[in-house]
Amino acid sequence: MRTALFLAGLIGMFSTVVHAQSEPSAKRIDSKYQTEVTVQLYTDEQGVGLRAQRWSEAFQQMNVTLSIRRGTVGRTPAVTDKVLGGLRRRVTLVGKLDKQGRLIFEERVFTEADTGKLKAWINDLKAFGAQGDPSGKPLWGLSQEQFAPIQAALNKTLETDLQGKPLQKAIEDLDLPATVPLRFTAAARHHLAELDRVQPATVQLPLKGLSKGTALAILLHQAGLGFRPTRNQDASIDLSVWSLKATDDVWPVGWPQKKSNRELAPKLVQLTPIALQDIELLPVLETVSEVTGIPILIDQAGFRAEAIDLAKVKVSYPSRQATWSAALKSLVFQAKGRAEIWTDEAGHPFIWVTPLSSKRRKVK
């Protein structure tokens, strides 16, 4: 069967498995918690005099409780939070006030000229708790403990065939645990509504056997969407779906391989006689996938955006002993594309064919 292509759409409203969500704003303090911030500063024995008074006035303007004590022995800078009961939360900052008047916290240092930056940080702590604004941080601002259950859920292999199913049904059949709910931002819902008006479609790519994380990334990518773990201001964690027009900071389609091609896909780097003359590219890709045992998946949305119809592309390769790895690069390049080998979350290899114009964001 010819390697299938994919165009994703959506019809109707999503079931309770898929929820709606507005884009979170790191600049707004609308957490469900009423958060108080306290600061404990420790100084050297000689004290800091006037500088301590200046910082005290600054924290008072920020509505932050401050205490300053002498003696730094055994004191370690830290940021912690604690739910006090109901919807009250306290964030505690422990830091040092040095002789130069600098505030030294865990991974942060502020001078008297940095009160604006300090205030912005305090606001983030009030909104997001001790971990602060997750934007731009490794693991999307999650701790290892928070990320682990999400990774475990997305590492699992997809055992269900999704081909021929509408996007809504395909997402439901991924059977993601309730502990990692999938939520659509307003921009994503608007984008899907626009797709729905054009042409709802079904899954055509063979994703069975891949991990659920990569399968979900591909399903959404072909609809112009992406997902990422999100730590919300109310301390909940979900998988939020975004329009790729709004952000490219999303879960990637595949991860860098940790093993060599020879270990991952020995048939892909085995020398074999290859000779092709003016033959359609798609049947060639299907054959290579069958011969090597490696899924070859095509970013049709990307090629469609470049007005490249792969069904009409014919390719050639001179008669020689070569590896399919080298031949694929040449054949796909003739279609103004690239063929790269990646692994899914479970370590399964696959080849992702994308247009040359596409850019891949490095994930922290």
N, C-alpha and C positions, 0 to 999 in steps of 0.2 A: 504494500500500500504506500502510496506516495506520502512523503513527509508532509504532514498537514500544516496549514497556516492558521493564524488566529486573529479574529477581530472581536473584541468584547463589547457588549452593550448591556443595557439593563431595561427590563420592562416592569412596570408596576412598582409598588412599594416593597421595600425589603421586609422580611419577617422579623420577629423579635431577636433573631440571631444577629442581625445587623442593625445598629442603632445610629442615630444622627447625633452630631456634635458640632458645636461652633468652634472656630479656631481659637485656641487659647492665646491669651495675651500676657506676656511676661511683664508688661508695664502696668497692668491693672492689679490692684490688691482686692480681689473678689473671692478669696478662698473661703470655703465654708467655715474655716476656723477663725476665731478672733485671737490673733497672735500678739503676744507681748514679747519684746526683746529686752534681755538684760545683758549687760557687759561687765565682766570682771577683769580689771587690769592689774597687773603686778609690776612693781618697779624695783630697781636696785635699792639698796639700803639708803643711799644718799638722797633718794627722792627726786622729784622732777619739778616741784614748785609751780611756777607760772604756767608751764605747759600743761600740767594736769588740770589747772583751772580752765584753760582754754578748751580743752577737750570736754570737760564737764559741761560747759556752756553749749558746745556743739551737740552733744548727745541729748541735752535737755530740749533743744529745739527739735530734735527728731523724735521726741517722746520715748526715749530709751532710758531705762534705769541703769545707772553706772555706779560701780564701786571700785575704789582704787586702794590697793594694799601694798605694803612694802614686803620685799622678799620674793625672789623668783625660784628658789631652790625647790625642786620637785613639781613645779608648775609647768604644764605642757599646754601650748595653744590648742584649742579645740572648739568645735561648733557642734552643739547637741540640741535636740528638741525633745519635748515631752508633752503629751496630751494630758491636760490637768483634769479633765472631766467635762462632759458635755461637748461643747464646740470651742473650748478654750485650749490654747496651745502656748507654751513658753519656749522660746529659742534662747539659748544661753551661749554667749561668746566669751571665751577665756583667751586673753592675750597679754602681751607685754607692752608697757610704755617705757621706751628706752631713754637714755640721756639726751638724745637728739630730738626727742619729742615725737618719735615715730610710733605708730600703733602696729604691733607685729602679731598677726593672727596666723592661723593655719593656712599656708599657701597665699597669704595676702599681707601687704605692708602699705600703710597709709601715712603720708606726711600731713602737716597742717594745711598744705595747699590742695589736698585730695578730699576735702569734705564733701564735694559733690559726688565723687565716686563712692565714698563711704555711705552716703545717704542712699544711692542707687542700690548698693549691696544690701543695706538694711531693708529696703522696700522689697527686694527679691526674697529675703528671708521671711518677711511677713507674709508674702504670697505663697511661697513654696516650702517653707520650713527650713530645717538645717541644711538640706542638700542644695538649696538655692535654685535659681533658674536653670533648667536642664538644657537650654539651647546651646548647641555647639560643643557639648561635652562628650567625651568618650561614652559609648554605650547609651547614647542619647540621654545622658544625665542620670542613668540608673546605677545603683550600686551593684556589685557582683551578686549579692543576695537577691536583689529585685530582678536582675536580668536572668538568673538561672532558670526559674520556672518557665519563662517565655522561651528561652533557648531550648529547653527540654521539649516543650510542646511543638516547636517548629522543626526540631530535629527528626521527628517521627516520619516514617515513610508513608506516602500516600498510597493506599491500597485500593482506592476506588477509581474507576475509569470515568473521567470527566468529559470526554469527547462527546459532542452533540448536545451538551446541557447548556441552558442559559446561565449567564454569569451569576444570577441570584442563587440558583440551585447548586451551581458548582462551588460557590463559597460555603453554602450550608453543608455540602457533602465533604468539605475539608475536615469537618468535625473537630473544629478547634475547641478546646476546653472552655468552660464558662469563666474560668479564672483569667483568661486573656481575651476579653470581649473585643470585637471589631467594631469600630465606630467611625462613621463618615463625617468629615468636616463639611461646613456649608459649601465651600468651594468644590469639594468632591461631588456633593449631591447636585450642585448646579451643572457641573461638567457631565455627569451621568444623564441628567435630564436633557441636555443638548444632544448627547449621543442617541438617546431614545427617540428623539424627534427625527433623526436621520435614518437609522436602520438598526433595530435591535438584532443581535446576533448570538451565536452559540460558540462554545469552546470547540476548537478544532485541533489544538495541539495535544499530542499524547504525553500527558504529564504523570501518568501512573508510574510509580517506581521512584519518582523524585521525592525529596523531603517536602514537607508541607510548607515550610518557609519559602523555598524557591518556587514551588507551585503557586503560592499566593502572590509572590512578587511578579511572576510572569503573567498570571491572570489579570492583575491590576495594571501592570505596565502596558499591556496591549490595549487597555481602555484609557490610556493616558493618565493613569493613577499610580500611586505608590503608598506604602505604609511604613510606619515606624512605631516603636514603643514610645509611649508618652506618659510621663509622670505629671499628673494634673495638679492644680493648685489645692485640691481637696485631698491630696495624697493618694488618690486612686491611680491605678496603672492600667492602660489599655493599649490596643493596637489602633492607632488613628490612621485613617485613610485620607490622603491629600491629592489634590490635582497636581500633576507634574508641571503645570504652568505656574503654580504658586511656590513650589519648592522642589529641589532635587535631593534634599537631605532625607533619603528614604532607604529602606532595606534593599540591598542590592540584589540583582539577579545573579546569583552565584558568588562564590568566594575564591580567593587565590588558593591554588592547590598547594598542599603541604608535601606531596610526593612528586616524583618525577613522572613524566609522561610514560616512561617505560614501566613504571610500577602501576600507574593508574590505568593506562590503556595501551598494553603491549602491541596489539594489532595495529594501532594507529601509527606506530613508529617502526613497524616492520617493513623491510624493503620488499617491494612487489612490482611486477611489470605494470605500467600504466600508460595508456595511449588513448586519447580522446580527441575527436575531431568534430567540431561544430555540433555539439550535442546539448540538449536542454539541461540546465543546471539542476533543477529540482529533482528529476529522477536520479541524477548522479549523487546528490546529497542523500537521498533515500538509500541508495545502494551502499554508499560508504558507511552509513549508520548500521545497516544490516551486517556488513562484512566485519566492521570493527567492534560491534556491540556497544557503541557509544551513541546515546541520543543526540540528534542534531536538531536544535530548536531555532526557529527563525523569528527575528523581531520584525514582523510584518508591519506593525504600526510605524516603526522607524523607516522602513523602506517606502511605505506608502506616503509618508511625509516628504520624502525625497523624490516622489513621483517615479519610483523604480518598480517595475512589474517583473518580479523574478520569474514568473511563468513564461515570459517572453525572452528571457536571457539564455543565450547559447554560449557554450565555453569550449575551449580546446586545451589540450595538454600534450606536449611532445612525447613520443614513444621513448621510454627510459625506465630504468629501475629507480624507484623513488618511494618515499613513505607517503601514506595518505595524509599525514600531518602537513607535510610540505605541499602536497598537491592541493589540499583544501585551501590553503592560504592563497595560492595562485588562482584557483578556480573562482573563489568568492571575490577576490580582488577584481576579477574581470567584470563583476556585477557591482563594482564600487562598494564592496563590503569587506568585512573582516570576519574571520572565524577564529574564535578563541576558546580554549578549554578552561572550564571553571569546575568547581565542585559545589554540590549543594551542602546544606548544613550537616548532613550525615556522612559527607565525604564521597558521595557518588559523583563520578565525572560526567560532564555533558559538554557539548559544543554549542556556543551561543553565537549566532550569525547576526551581525548588526551592520548598518551602513557606516561607511568611513566617517561620515559627519557626526556620528553620535559620540558623546563624551561621557565617560564614566566617572562619577564622583567617588573619591576615596573616602571610605567609611572609617571613622575613628573606632 
